[in-house]
Amino acid sequence: MFCEKVRIVFAMKKVPYDVIDVRKDERKSLLEYTNQRKVPTLNYNGECVIDSTVISARLEKDYPQNSIYPDGPANKGLCLALEDWSDEVLVHANHAMRRADTTDTKQKAEAEWDAHFNTLEQMYTGKKFIFERMSIADISIFTQLHYLCAAVKYDIPAKYKNVHAFMENMRQTLKLNSLADSFDAPSL
Ligand SMILES: N[C@@H](CCC(=O)N[C@@H](CS)C(=O)NCC(=O)O)C(=O)O
């Protein structure tokens, strides 16, 4: 999900990049290059940049067109807080759902997601995006929900109409044929 988040930012900025799939050498090359195991890691013309939030901010600095942040410092702060909430809190709910292998753990994971769906349902009431245009907050939230649908294969309950409308809107904005597709468009 964090690599997908960064791929969307690259596409928005229309910046070309190469992908090195570190699964192929069990992350040996990644460990050698960065001394840590997490992806995404960006070799940015020789500069090592780790973490999707840091990579996104780094790209924004050099490529401010199609900004990933809303206008104004107050909304930018809120946007960064929501990005962090999605990356740190929704990801936990995804891991819980992915690992759930008993009725009890499945129920607990569903309850955790229900609380987040209720939050998101309110957040997206009458809105395509949280701020005036698609921001890194929407992208982070989308990548977590997309992973839940496409990888964990969990169907978001139909009663969360705003969440469904948001996903459909993001699918169209990102030019995905279906929500099961992964994002690999070179530019948006
Ligand atoms: N906060 C980081 C999270 C990155 C992360 O958790 N990456 C996972 C894959 S999605 C990973 O590489 N885990 C491997 C490990 O921790 O060994 C970000 O936004 O980039």
The ligand as an SDF file (V2000), in Angstrom:
LIG
                    3D

 20 19  0  0  0  0  0  0  0  0999 V2000
    5.5080    4.4010    7.3190 N   0  0  0  0  0  0  0  0  0  0  0  0
    6.1380    3.6420    6.2480 C   0  0  0  0  0  0  0  0  0  0  0  0
    5.6260    2.2310    6.2840 C   0  0  0  0  0  0  0  0  0  0  0  0
    6.3260    1.3280    5.2870 C   0  0  0  0  0  0  0  0  0  0  0  0
    6.0180   -0.1360    5.5190 C   0  0  0  0  0  0  0  0  0  0  0  0
    5.4560   -0.5300    6.5550 O   0  0  0  0  0  0  0  0  0  0  0  0
    6.3910   -0.9670    4.5380 N   0  0  0  0  0  0  0  0  0  0  0  0
    6.1580   -2.3860    4.6270 C   0  0  0  0  0  0  0  0  0  0  0  0
    5.5130   -2.8820    3.3460 C   0  0  0  0  0  0  0  0  0  0  0  0
    4.0030   -2.0970    2.9450 S   0  0  0  0  0  0  0  0  0  0  0  0
    7.4680   -3.1240    4.7160 C   0  0  0  0  0  0  0  0  0  0  0  0
    8.3500   -2.8960    3.9150 O   0  0  0  0  0  0  0  0  0  0  0  0
    7.5960   -4.0360    5.6920 N   0  0  0  0  0  0  0  0  0  0  0  0
    8.7320   -4.9220    5.7640 C   0  0  0  0  0  0  0  0  0  0  0  0
    9.4020   -4.9640    7.0920 C   0  0  0  0  0  0  0  0  0  0  0  0
    9.0060   -4.1740    7.9700 O   0  0  0  0  0  0  0  0  0  0  0  0
   10.2980   -5.7910    7.2360 O   0  0  0  0  0  0  0  0  0  0  0  0
    5.8140    4.3570    4.9170 C   0  0  0  0  0  0  0  0  0  0  0  0
    4.8800    5.1600    4.8660 O   0  0  0  0  0  0  0  0  0  0  0  0
    6.5540    4.1490    3.9510 O   0  0  0  0  0  0  0  0  0  0  0  0
  1  2  1  0
  2  3  1  0
  2 18  1  0
  3  4  1  0
  4  5  1  0
  5  6  2  0
  5  7  1  0
  7  8  1  0
  8  9  1  0
  8 11  1  0
  9 10  1  0
 11 12  2  0
 11 13  1  0
 13 14  1  0
 14 15  1  0
 15 16  2  0
 15 17  1  0
 18 19  2  0
 18 20  1  0
M  END
$$$$
